[in-house]
Amino acid sequence: EDLELDIRRRGFLEETHFTVAYSPVPDENAPTGFGGVLATVHEITAQVIGERRVRVLRELGARSAEAKTVEEACRLAAESLALHPKDIPFSLLYLLDTDGFEARLAAAAGVEVGGAVSPPVLELRAGASATSGWPLAGVVAGQRPQVVADLRARFGPEGSTLPGGAETAVLLPIHVAHHVAGVLVAGVSPRQELDGEAPAAGDSG
């Protein structure tokens, strides 16, 4: 019903899923009356991953709704995301302070807090972390997602040992009313194609 295989296509080793149906091939000349088996293969990758992502979002919404504070909502969200490393190998949830000059790590999943990848506090001044670290300032100022690639170059040895071999992350602004209250850093599985239109880190648009 669901055979998971890693197949190298699209330029990377991709997570794929297939349903395989086996049928006997009649052969009246064979002693058993059958000359072989026909295997009919149907790819269901999009269906399996799509259903899995819907489940992630459903669980995320249900758990976060239980929270009494913003910090608790972040913690519950991280706990939910930690259960789905195939889709999100790691995640970090940063909340902006009241003056908007710093972002503090409220919750994390998949990585230890306090390393180069997960500093407890990040500055949000213009140009901060443009070429190293997380460019949260640009995400907050632009109020739109940003893709950060080549995490090995940004974070050195720590970036080479991220869960699931993640090499890319997407930074998503967390909106409350009409302003950005925080940023979600979501690791991207290297076994799935990243779709969407988020600009790359360093884009001026």
C-alpha positions in Angstrom: 0.0 0.0 0.0 2.8 2.4 0.8 6.4 1.4 -0.2 8.8 4.2 0.8 11.9 4.5 -1.4 14.8 7.0 -1.7 15.3 7.8 -5.4 17.9 10.1 -6.9 16.0 12.4 -9.2 15.5 16.2 -9.5 19.2 16.4 -8.5 18.8 15.0 -4.9 17.9 11.9 -3.1 14.2 12.2 -2.8 11.6 10.6 -0.5 9.1 8.8 -2.6 6.1 6.5 -2.0 4.5 3.9 -4.2 1.7 1.4 -4.2 2.6 -1.9 -5.9 0.0 -4.4 -7.2 1.2 -7.9 -8.1 -0.7 -10.1 -10.7 0.2 -13.6 -11.9 1.1 -13.9 -15.6 -0.6 -17.0 -17.1 1.6 -19.3 -19.2 0.0 -22.6 -20.3 3.4 -24.0 -21.2 4.7 -23.6 -17.6 4.3 -26.5 -15.2 2.4 -24.4 -12.8 0.4 -22.6 -15.4 2.0 -19.3 -14.5 5.1 -17.8 -16.2 5.8 -14.9 -13.9 4.4 -12.0 -12.0 3.4 -8.5 -13.3 4.1 -5.7 -10.8 2.1 -2.6 -11.5 3.7 0.5 -9.7 1.7 3.6 -8.9 3.4 6.6 -7.3 1.6 8.2 -4.4 4.3 10.5 -3.1 2.2 13.7 -3.4 -0.7 12.1 -1.7 1.3 10.7 1.3 3.2 13.8 1.9 0.2 16.0 1.5 -1.9 14.0 4.0 1.1 14.1 6.4 1.4 17.9 6.2 -2.3 18.3 6.8 -2.0 16.2 9.9 1.0 18.3 11.0 -1.1 21.5 10.6 -4.1 20.0 12.4 -2.1 18.9 15.4 -0.2 22.2 15.5 -3.5 24.1 15.6 -5.1 21.8 18.2 -2.1 21.9 20.5 -1.5 25.7 20.2 -5.1 26.4 21.0 -4.6 24.9 24.5 -2.0 27.6 25.4 -2.7 30.3 28.0 0.3 32.5 27.1 2.3 33.3 24.0 5.3 31.5 25.4 3.3 28.4 26.1 1.9 28.5 22.6 5.4 28.5 21.2 6.4 25.6 23.5 3.4 23.5 22.4 4.0 24.3 18.8 7.6 23.2 19.0 6.5 19.9 20.7 4.1 19.3 17.9 6.7 20.0 15.2 9.2 17.7 16.9 6.9 14.8 16.2 7.3 15.3 12.4 11.0 15.3 11.6 10.4 14.0 8.1 8.9 17.3 7.1 10.5 19.7 9.6 13.9 18.4 10.8 14.2 21.2 13.3 12.4 24.4 14.3 13.1 27.5 16.4 10.5 30.0 17.6 11.7 33.5 18.3 9.5 36.3 19.9 10.3 39.9 19.5 10.8 42.1 22.6 8.6 45.1 23.2 11.0 47.6 21.6 11.6 45.4 18.6 15.4 45.5 19.0 15.9 41.8 20.0 14.3 38.4 19.4 14.4 35.8 22.2 14.2 32.1 21.6 10.9 30.9 23.1 11.0 27.2 22.0 13.0 24.8 19.9 12.8 21.3 18.5 15.4 19.1 17.0 18.4 21.2 18.2 20.0 22.0 21.6 19.4 25.6 22.8 22.4 27.8 23.0 24.5 26.8 20.0 25.4 28.7 16.9 22.1 27.6 15.2 19.9 28.3 18.3 21.2 31.4 20.2 18.9 32.5 23.0 18.9 36.1 21.8 19.3 37.7 18.3 19.7 41.3 17.4 17.3 42.9 15.0 19.2 46.0 13.9 19.4 46.6 10.2 22.0 44.3 8.6 22.3 42.0 11.6 23.1 38.3 10.6 23.0 39.2 6.9 25.7 36.7 6.1 26.0 34.6 9.3 23.4 33.5 11.7 19.7 33.9 11.1 18.7 37.1 9.2 15.6 37.8 11.4 15.9 41.5 10.9 15.2 41.2 7.2 12.2 38.9 7.8 10.7 41.3 10.4 11.3 44.4 8.2 10.0 42.8 5.1 7.2 40.9 6.8 7.5 38.0 4.5 9.2 34.5 4.4 12.8 34.1 3.5 14.8 31.0 2.5 18.2 30.6 4.0 20.3 28.1 2.1 23.8 26.5 2.7 23.5 26.3 6.5 26.9 24.6 6.6 28.6 27.8 5.4 26.5 30.0 7.8 27.0 27.9 11.0 30.2 25.9 10.4 30.5 22.5 12.0 27.1 22.8 13.8 25.5 23.5 10.4 26.9 20.2 9.1 25.2 18.1 11.8 21.7 19.4 11.7 18.9 16.8 12.1 18.0 14.9 9.0 20.9 16.4 7.1 19.0 19.7 6.7 20.9 22.2 4.5 18.1 24.8 4.1 15.6 26.6 6.4 12.6 28.8 5.8 12.1 31.9 8.1 8.4 32.7 8.5 7.1 35.9 10.2 4.5 35.3 12.9 1.9 37.9 12.5 -0.3 39.2 15.3 -2.9 41.8 14.0 -0.9 43.9 11.6 2.6 43.5 13.0 5.3 40.8 13.3 5.4 39.3 16.8 8.0 36.6 16.1 9.7 34.4 13.6 9.5 30.7 13.0 12.7 29.1 11.7 11.8 25.8 10.0 14.4 23.3 8.8 13.7 21.9 5.3 14.0 18.2 4.6 16.7 17.6 2.0 14.7 14.6 0.8 11.8 16.8 -0.4 11.6 19.5 -3.0 11.1 23.0 -1.5 8.2 24.7 -3.2 6.7 28.1 -2.7 7.9 31.6 -3.6 9.8 32.7 -0.5 12.8 34.9 -1.5 16.4 33.8 -0.7 18.3 35.4 2.1 19.9 38.6 0.9 17.2 39.5 -1.6 16.4 43.2 -1.6 12.9 42.6 -2.8 
